[in-house]
């Protein structure tokens, strides 16, 4: 079975690991180099992408790994500035249509064909509702009624997963803030039902045995196939920080390449 990896850019670490085992299609290639000859009838939808004398189709012999994690105006910067917004809307509509017609390793996607990248408050509420894992204290509303103490308070953006240093608001009208959980930070990379753990600092002790199980529960709750998550561990207390399809810290792990390649290859052949 042919594996096709659709990614924002060819530098995506997951796509880089699979470059010898899959057809890698980044957005720039899709927009500027691929000839698209899709065909829709009452009986079926055929996706046909022609690239480098090779045709990619949504057949039973093809499986797609979707690594499109976000879509923005930067993704259509090759278009004239006055056409970019329209082009972005068209791209979102087409990817939502095309990805839904492939057999995929990712079982969930947004309406625009991207991996589900939920804002922090939505992640925390879903984790709190569907698991037994603790989440950070946060406030999202009129700054005048902010109930959080100044200790460990972080002002950020609901889509900025990487802000965990306490800071002060640059604008008195900032409406979103949260508190850094107590404990040491550990990153978990989950693919399917497997995981590897990377301490944020080299001198941290091994985490508890429950962390992979907890991370898997969170991954299933947030509907991601590949997920890097942050947890804070303080003795027996574990607090969820965030989960993202983007992979950053886990690349430090000495087992990263082997783990990703073996796990995705296994799922590809078992699909």
Short mmCIF file of the C-alpha atoms (twelve columns), coordinates in Angstrom:
data_MODEL
# 
_entry.id   MODEL 
# 
loop_
_atom_site.group_PDB 
_atom_site.id 
_atom_site.type_symbol 
_atom_site.label_atom_id 
_atom_site.label_alt_id 
_atom_site.label_comp_id 
_atom_site.label_asym_id 
_atom_site.label_seq_id 
_atom_site.Cartn_x 
_atom_site.Cartn_y 
_atom_site.Cartn_z 
_atom_site.pdbx_PDB_model_num 
ATOM 1   C CA . UNK A 1   0.000   0.000  0.000   1 
ATOM 2   C CA . UNK A 2   1.340   3.438  -0.979  1 
ATOM 3   C CA . UNK A 3   1.813   5.985  1.800   1 
ATOM 4   C CA . UNK A 4   1.290   9.655  0.929   1 
ATOM 5   C CA . UNK A 5   2.252   12.357 3.426   1 
ATOM 6   C CA . UNK A 6   0.513   15.701 2.945   1 
ATOM 7   C CA . UNK A 7   2.327   18.370 4.958   1 
ATOM 8   C CA . UNK A 8   2.561   22.129 5.423   1 
ATOM 9   C CA . UNK A 9   6.226   22.046 4.462   1 
ATOM 10  C CA . UNK A 10  8.912   19.521 3.651   1 
ATOM 11  C CA . UNK A 11  10.782  20.418 6.872   1 
ATOM 12  C CA . UNK A 12  8.128   18.810 9.029   1 
ATOM 13  C CA . UNK A 13  10.132  16.318 11.144  1 
ATOM 14  C CA . UNK A 14  7.623   13.519 10.593  1 
ATOM 15  C CA . UNK A 15  7.671   13.984 6.819   1 
ATOM 16  C CA . UNK A 16  11.475  14.098 6.857   1 
ATOM 17  C CA . UNK A 17  11.674  10.729 8.598   1 
ATOM 18  C CA . UNK A 18  9.343   9.150  6.023   1 
ATOM 19  C CA . UNK A 19  10.874  10.667 2.884   1 
ATOM 20  C CA . UNK A 20  12.309  7.325  1.745   1 
ATOM 21  C CA . UNK A 21  9.083   5.408  2.368   1 
ATOM 22  C CA . UNK A 22  6.366   7.750  1.147   1 
ATOM 23  C CA . UNK A 23  5.373   10.333 -1.403  1 
ATOM 24  C CA . UNK A 24  5.794   13.684 0.380   1 
ATOM 25  C CA . UNK A 25  3.500   16.440 -0.854  1 
ATOM 26  C CA . UNK A 26  3.881   19.856 0.761   1 
ATOM 27  C CA . UNK A 27  1.479   22.726 0.200   1 
ATOM 28  C CA . UNK A 28  3.800   24.590 -2.147  1 
ATOM 29  C CA . UNK A 29  4.076   21.499 -4.337  1 
ATOM 30  C CA . UNK A 30  0.325   20.934 -4.247  1 
ATOM 31  C CA . UNK A 31  -0.388  24.521 -5.287  1 
ATOM 32  C CA . UNK A 32  2.318   25.007 -7.893  1 
ATOM 33  C CA . UNK A 33  3.517   21.660 -9.258  1 
ATOM 34  C CA . UNK A 34  0.717   19.109 -9.094  1 
ATOM 35  C CA . UNK A 35  -1.812  18.666 -11.885 1 
ATOM 36  C CA . UNK A 36  -5.201  17.942 -10.336 1 
ATOM 37  C CA . UNK A 37  -7.705  15.944 -12.373 1 
ATOM 38  C CA . UNK A 38  -10.423 14.981 -9.911  1 
ATOM 39  C CA . UNK A 39  -13.599 13.353 -11.176 1 
ATOM 40  C CA . UNK A 40  -16.948 13.306 -9.404  1 
ATOM 41  C CA . UNK A 41  -19.871 11.147 -10.480 1 
ATOM 42  C CA . UNK A 42  -23.021 9.939  -8.766  1 
ATOM 43  C CA . UNK A 43  -21.252 6.673  -8.037  1 
ATOM 44  C CA . UNK A 44  -17.858 7.827  -6.752  1 
ATOM 45  C CA . UNK A 45  -15.298 10.565 -6.263  1 
ATOM 46  C CA . UNK A 46  -11.858 10.053 -7.795  1 
ATOM 47  C CA . UNK A 47  -8.946  12.167 -6.583  1 
ATOM 48  C CA . UNK A 48  -6.115  12.301 -9.133  1 
ATOM 49  C CA . UNK A 49  -2.897  14.194 -8.410  1 
ATOM 50  C CA . UNK A 50  -0.202  13.955 -11.058 1 
ATOM 51  C CA . UNK A 51  3.332   14.752 -9.921  1 
ATOM 52  C CA . UNK A 52  6.748   13.793 -11.346 1 
ATOM 53  C CA . UNK A 53  5.197   11.301 -13.785 1 
ATOM 54  C CA . UNK A 54  3.383   9.618  -10.897 1 
ATOM 55  C CA . UNK A 55  -0.347  9.713  -10.163 1 
ATOM 56  C CA . UNK A 56  -1.684  9.687  -6.622  1 
ATOM 57  C CA . UNK A 57  -5.259  8.455  -6.326  1 
ATOM 58  C CA . UNK A 58  -7.686  7.867  -3.480  1 
ATOM 59  C CA . UNK A 59  -7.754  4.143  -4.145  1 
ATOM 60  C CA . UNK A 60  -7.720  1.265  -1.677  1 
ATOM 61  C CA . UNK A 61  -4.001  0.951  -2.406  1 
ATOM 62  C CA . UNK A 62  -3.247  4.448  -1.098  1 
ATOM 63  C CA . UNK A 63  -3.290  5.705  2.485   1 
ATOM 64  C CA . UNK A 64  -2.795  9.336  3.470   1 
ATOM 65  C CA . UNK A 65  -0.987  10.696 6.501   1 
ATOM 66  C CA . UNK A 66  -2.287  14.215 6.912   1 
ATOM 67  C CA . UNK A 67  0.288   16.599 8.398   1 
ATOM 68  C CA . UNK A 68  -1.525  19.813 7.463   1 
ATOM 69  C CA . UNK A 69  -1.700  21.355 10.929  1 
ATOM 70  C CA . UNK A 70  -2.736  24.890 10.009  1 
ATOM 71  C CA . UNK A 71  -3.735  27.019 7.032   1 
ATOM 72  C CA . UNK A 72  -3.142  30.768 6.820   1 
ATOM 73  C CA . UNK A 73  -2.354  33.566 4.416   1 
ATOM 74  C CA . UNK A 74  1.339   32.636 4.513   1 
ATOM 75  C CA . UNK A 75  0.423   29.377 2.791   1 
ATOM 76  C CA . UNK A 76  -0.856  31.251 -0.275  1 
ATOM 77  C CA . UNK A 77  1.824   33.939 -0.447  1 
ATOM 78  C CA . UNK A 78  2.711   32.870 -3.995  1 
ATOM 79  C CA . UNK A 79  -0.564  34.475 -5.099  1 
ATOM 80  C CA . UNK A 80  -1.025  38.204 -5.687  1 
ATOM 81  C CA . UNK A 81  -1.767  40.009 -2.415  1 
ATOM 82  C CA . UNK A 82  -5.273  40.970 -3.515  1 
ATOM 83  C CA . UNK A 83  -6.076  37.322 -4.292  1 
ATOM 84  C CA . UNK A 84  -4.698  35.683 -1.152  1 
ATOM 85  C CA . UNK A 85  -7.799  35.681 1.025   1 
ATOM 86  C CA . UNK A 86  -9.918  34.219 -1.754  1 
ATOM 87  C CA . UNK A 87  -7.174  31.686 -2.536  1 
ATOM 88  C CA . UNK A 88  -6.975  30.651 1.121   1 
ATOM 89  C CA . UNK A 89  -10.733 30.066 1.278   1 
ATOM 90  C CA . UNK A 90  -10.565 28.008 -1.917  1 
ATOM 91  C CA . UNK A 91  -7.624  26.002 -0.545  1 
ATOM 92  C CA . UNK A 92  -9.448  25.274 2.705   1 
ATOM 93  C CA . UNK A 93  -12.522 24.114 0.802   1 
ATOM 94  C CA . UNK A 94  -10.529 21.899 -1.558  1 
ATOM 95  C CA . UNK A 95  -8.408  20.268 1.135   1 
ATOM 96  C CA . UNK A 96  -11.494 19.572 3.228   1 
ATOM 97  C CA . UNK A 97  -13.010 17.820 0.206   1 
ATOM 98  C CA . UNK A 98  -9.884  15.979 -0.968  1 
ATOM 99  C CA . UNK A 99  -8.640  14.690 2.397   1 
ATOM 100 C CA . UNK A 100 -12.094 13.346 3.278   1 
ATOM 101 C CA . UNK A 101 -11.991 11.161 0.169   1 
ATOM 102 C CA . UNK A 102 -8.705  9.435  1.034   1 
ATOM 103 C CA . UNK A 103 -8.168  6.485  3.308   1 
ATOM 104 C CA . UNK A 104 -6.193  8.099  6.135   1 
ATOM 105 C CA . UNK A 105 -4.136  7.214  9.174   1 
ATOM 106 C CA . UNK A 106 -5.686  10.277 10.816  1 
ATOM 107 C CA . UNK A 107 -9.292  9.483  11.638  1 
ATOM 108 C CA . UNK A 108 -10.326 13.054 12.389  1 
ATOM 109 C CA . UNK A 109 -9.906  16.375 10.600  1 
ATOM 110 C CA . UNK A 110 -11.327 19.877 10.616  1 
ATOM 111 C CA . UNK A 111 -13.701 21.081 7.894   1 
ATOM 112 C CA . UNK A 112 -10.718 22.633 6.103   1 
ATOM 113 C CA . UNK A 113 -8.819  19.339 6.009   1 
ATOM 114 C CA . UNK A 114 -6.356  20.183 8.772   1 
ATOM 115 C CA . UNK A 115 -5.481  18.290 11.927  1 
ATOM 116 C CA . UNK A 116 -7.635  19.394 14.885  1 
ATOM 117 C CA . UNK A 117 -5.665  22.197 16.620  1 
ATOM 118 C CA . UNK A 118 -7.945  23.333 19.420  1 
ATOM 119 C CA . UNK A 119 -7.263  26.503 21.446  1 
ATOM 120 C CA . UNK A 120 -6.030  26.007 24.982  1 
ATOM 121 C CA . UNK A 121 -9.344  26.673 26.812  1 
ATOM 122 C CA . UNK A 122 -11.139 24.151 24.600  1 
ATOM 123 C CA . UNK A 123 -8.444  21.541 25.201  1 
ATOM 124 C CA . UNK A 124 -8.574  22.054 28.944  1 
ATOM 125 C CA . UNK A 125 -12.350 21.819 29.101  1 
ATOM 126 C CA . UNK A 126 -12.421 18.616 27.039  1 
ATOM 127 C CA . UNK A 127 -9.666  17.008 29.125  1 
ATOM 128 C CA . UNK A 128 -11.381 18.051 32.354  1 
ATOM 129 C CA . UNK A 129 -14.717 16.678 31.163  1 
ATOM 130 C CA . UNK A 130 -13.562 13.401 29.623  1 
ATOM 131 C CA . UNK A 131 -10.582 12.319 31.747  1 
ATOM 132 C CA . UNK A 132 -9.420  12.384 35.360  1 
ATOM 133 C CA . UNK A 133 -6.402  14.550 34.484  1 
ATOM 134 C CA . UNK A 134 -5.944  17.978 36.082  1 
ATOM 135 C CA . UNK A 135 -5.692  21.093 33.898  1 
ATOM 136 C CA . UNK A 136 -4.334  24.605 34.591  1 
ATOM 137 C CA . UNK A 137 -6.397  27.264 36.292  1 
ATOM 138 C CA . UNK A 138 -7.291  29.898 33.705  1 
ATOM 139 C CA . UNK A 139 -9.400  32.976 33.128  1 
ATOM 140 C CA . UNK A 140 -10.903 34.123 29.832  1 
ATOM 141 C CA . UNK A 141 -13.080 37.183 30.065  1 
ATOM 142 C CA . UNK A 142 -13.231 40.797 31.186  1 
ATOM 143 C CA . UNK A 143 -9.844  41.606 32.805  1 
ATOM 144 C CA . UNK A 144 -11.595 43.534 35.589  1 
ATOM 145 C CA . UNK A 145 -12.977 40.310 37.035  1 
ATOM 146 C CA . UNK A 146 -9.836  38.184 36.772  1 
ATOM 147 C CA . UNK A 147 -9.780  35.973 39.881  1 
ATOM 148 C CA . UNK A 148 -6.329  34.445 39.424  1 
ATOM 149 C CA . UNK A 149 -3.575  35.444 41.838  1 
ATOM 150 C CA . UNK A 150 -0.447  37.064 40.434  1 
ATOM 151 C CA . UNK A 151 1.677   34.046 41.365  1 
ATOM 152 C CA . UNK A 152 2.626   32.008 38.278  1 
ATOM 153 C CA . UNK A 153 0.196   34.011 36.154  1 
ATOM 154 C CA . UNK A 154 0.796   33.771 32.392  1 
ATOM 155 C CA . UNK A 155 -0.735  36.105 29.848  1 
ATOM 156 C CA . UNK A 156 -0.871  34.606 26.392  1 
ATOM 157 C CA . UNK A 157 -2.890  33.733 23.334  1 
ATOM 158 C CA . UNK A 158 -5.374  30.873 23.196  1 
ATOM 159 C CA . UNK A 159 -3.414  29.337 20.292  1 
ATOM 160 C CA . UNK A 160 0.065   29.855 21.759  1 
ATOM 161 C CA . UNK A 161 0.887   26.450 23.217  1 
ATOM 162 C CA . UNK A 162 4.463   27.326 24.133  1 
ATOM 163 C CA . UNK A 163 4.029   30.176 26.637  1 
ATOM 164 C CA . UNK A 164 4.716   28.724 30.097  1 
ATOM 165 C CA . UNK A 165 6.838   31.405 31.731  1 
ATOM 166 C CA . UNK A 166 4.961   33.725 34.123  1 
ATOM 167 C CA . UNK A 167 4.755   37.214 32.656  1 
ATOM 168 C CA . UNK A 168 2.853   40.481 32.786  1 
ATOM 169 C CA . UNK A 169 0.199   41.613 30.356  1 
ATOM 170 C CA . UNK A 170 1.455   44.081 27.760  1 
ATOM 171 C CA . UNK A 171 -2.075  45.357 27.289  1 
ATOM 172 C CA . UNK A 172 -4.611  46.046 30.037  1 
ATOM 173 C CA . UNK A 173 -7.313  44.706 27.706  1 
ATOM 174 C CA . UNK A 174 -5.777  41.204 27.513  1 
ATOM 175 C CA . UNK A 175 -8.583  38.778 28.310  1 
ATOM 176 C CA . UNK A 176 -6.842  35.400 28.583  1 
ATOM 177 C CA . UNK A 177 -4.426  34.208 31.240  1 
ATOM 178 C CA . UNK A 178 -3.618  31.040 33.166  1 
ATOM 179 C CA . UNK A 179 -1.322  29.730 35.882  1 
ATOM 180 C CA . UNK A 180 1.684   27.520 35.342  1 
ATOM 181 C CA . UNK A 181 1.030   24.217 37.133  1 
ATOM 182 C CA . UNK A 182 3.465   23.131 39.811  1 
ATOM 183 C CA . UNK A 183 5.921   20.405 38.972  1 
ATOM 184 C CA . UNK A 184 8.470   19.526 36.301  1 
ATOM 185 C CA . UNK A 185 7.647   19.582 32.568  1 
ATOM 186 C CA . UNK A 186 7.677   16.391 30.491  1 
ATOM 187 C CA . UNK A 187 6.784   16.074 26.815  1 
ATOM 188 C CA . UNK A 188 5.074   12.968 25.476  1 
ATOM 189 C CA . UNK A 189 4.982   12.101 21.786  1 
ATOM 190 C CA . UNK A 190 2.058   9.786  21.065  1 
ATOM 191 C CA . UNK A 191 1.473   7.994  17.764  1 
ATOM 192 C CA . UNK A 192 -1.408  5.596  17.670  1 
ATOM 193 C CA . UNK A 193 -1.209  3.806  20.991  1 
ATOM 194 C CA . UNK A 194 2.560   4.153  21.468  1 
ATOM 195 C CA . UNK A 195 4.575   6.942  23.098  1 
ATOM 196 C CA . UNK A 196 8.027   8.209  24.042  1 
ATOM 197 C CA . UNK A 197 8.726   10.662 26.860  1 
ATOM 198 C CA . UNK A 198 11.190  13.546 26.759  1 
ATOM 199 C CA . UNK A 199 11.947  15.512 29.953  1 
ATOM 200 C CA . UNK A 200 12.221  19.220 29.201  1 
ATOM 201 C CA . UNK A 201 15.391  19.358 31.295  1 
ATOM 202 C CA . UNK A 202 18.100  16.695 31.177  1 
ATOM 203 C CA . UNK A 203 18.434  16.286 34.930  1 
ATOM 204 C CA . UNK A 204 14.792  15.394 35.602  1 
ATOM 205 C CA . UNK A 205 14.054  11.935 37.033  1 
ATOM 206 C CA . UNK A 206 12.043  9.359  35.046  1 
ATOM 207 C CA . UNK A 207 8.312   10.112 35.208  1 
ATOM 208 C CA . UNK A 208 5.724   7.819  36.731  1 
ATOM 209 C CA . UNK A 209 4.573   4.749  34.807  1 
ATOM 210 C CA . UNK A 210 1.091   6.194  34.425  1 
ATOM 211 C CA . UNK A 211 2.180   9.053  32.171  1 
ATOM 212 C CA . UNK A 212 1.972   7.130  28.844  1 
ATOM 213 C CA . UNK A 213 -1.498  5.856  29.774  1 
ATOM 214 C CA . UNK A 214 -2.655  9.353  30.682  1 
ATOM 215 C CA . UNK A 215 -1.191  10.812 27.482  1 
ATOM 216 C CA . UNK A 216 -2.983  8.168  25.409  1 
ATOM 217 C CA . UNK A 217 -6.283  9.008  27.078  1 
ATOM 218 C CA . UNK A 218 -5.749  12.687 26.267  1 
ATOM 219 C CA . UNK A 219 -4.770  11.889 22.667  1 
ATOM 220 C CA . UNK A 220 -7.966  9.960  22.109  1 
ATOM 221 C CA . UNK A 221 -10.002 12.726 23.718  1 
ATOM 222 C CA . UNK A 222 -8.535  15.367 21.390  1 
ATOM 223 C CA . UNK A 223 -8.775  13.150 18.283  1 
ATOM 224 C CA . UNK A 224 -5.163  13.312 17.111  1 
ATOM 225 C CA . UNK A 225 -3.123  10.560 15.455  1 
ATOM 226 C CA . UNK A 226 0.272   12.178 16.069  1 
ATOM 227 C CA . UNK A 227 0.369   14.340 19.182  1 
ATOM 228 C CA . UNK A 228 3.037   16.042 21.267  1 
ATOM 229 C CA . UNK A 229 1.748   16.894 24.715  1 
ATOM 230 C CA . UNK A 230 3.099   18.675 27.772  1 
ATOM 231 C CA . UNK A 231 2.516   17.475 31.319  1 
ATOM 232 C CA . UNK A 232 3.677   18.891 34.644  1 
ATOM 233 C CA . UNK A 233 4.519   16.283 37.288  1 
ATOM 234 C CA . UNK A 234 4.746   17.153 40.967  1 
ATOM 235 C CA . UNK A 235 5.181   14.004 43.098  1 
ATOM 236 C CA . UNK A 236 1.979   12.055 42.370  1 
ATOM 237 C CA . UNK A 237 0.195   15.001 40.766  1 
ATOM 238 C CA . UNK A 238 0.005   15.201 36.951  1 
ATOM 239 C CA . UNK A 239 -1.374  18.261 35.157  1 
ATOM 240 C CA . UNK A 240 -2.059  18.462 31.421  1 
ATOM 241 C CA . UNK A 241 -0.569  21.509 29.663  1 
ATOM 242 C CA . UNK A 242 -1.412  21.195 25.967  1 
ATOM 243 C CA . UNK A 243 -1.498  18.810 23.028  1 
ATOM 244 C CA . UNK A 244 -0.516  19.624 19.451  1 
ATOM 245 C CA . UNK A 245 0.014   17.757 16.159  1 
ATOM 246 C CA . UNK A 246 3.168   19.848 15.702  1 
ATOM 247 C CA . UNK A 247 6.333   18.153 16.971  1 
ATOM 248 C CA . UNK A 248 9.064   20.248 18.577  1 
ATOM 249 C CA . UNK A 249 10.658  19.144 21.848  1 
ATOM 250 C CA . UNK A 250 10.371  15.404 21.175  1 
ATOM 251 C CA . UNK A 251 12.976  15.708 18.423  1 
ATOM 252 C CA . UNK A 252 15.585  15.888 21.212  1 
ATOM 253 C CA . UNK A 253 14.819  12.303 22.169  1 
ATOM 254 C CA . UNK A 254 17.468  9.871  20.965  1 
ATOM 255 C CA . UNK A 255 14.715  7.399  20.014  1 
ATOM 256 C CA . UNK A 256 12.669  9.945  18.052  1 
ATOM 257 C CA . UNK A 257 13.506  8.869  14.487  1 
ATOM 258 C CA . UNK A 258 13.278  5.150  15.160  1 
ATOM 259 C CA . UNK A 259 10.067  5.479  17.153  1 
ATOM 260 C CA . UNK A 260 8.284   7.575  14.515  1 
ATOM 261 C CA . UNK A 261 9.416   5.442  11.594  1 
ATOM 262 C CA . UNK A 262 8.560   2.105  13.189  1 
ATOM 263 C CA . UNK A 263 5.197   3.204  14.567  1 
ATOM 264 C CA . UNK A 264 3.907   4.915  11.426  1 
ATOM 265 C CA . UNK A 265 5.238   2.143  9.173   1 
ATOM 266 C CA . UNK A 266 3.456   -0.439 11.323  1 
ATOM 267 C CA . UNK A 267 0.154   1.461  11.163  1 
ATOM 268 C CA . UNK A 268 0.605   2.001  7.426   1 
ATOM 269 C CA . UNK A 269 0.985   -1.716 6.746   1 
ATOM 270 C CA . UNK A 270 -1.828  -2.678 9.113   1 
ATOM 271 C CA . UNK A 271 -4.294  -0.166 7.659   1 
# 
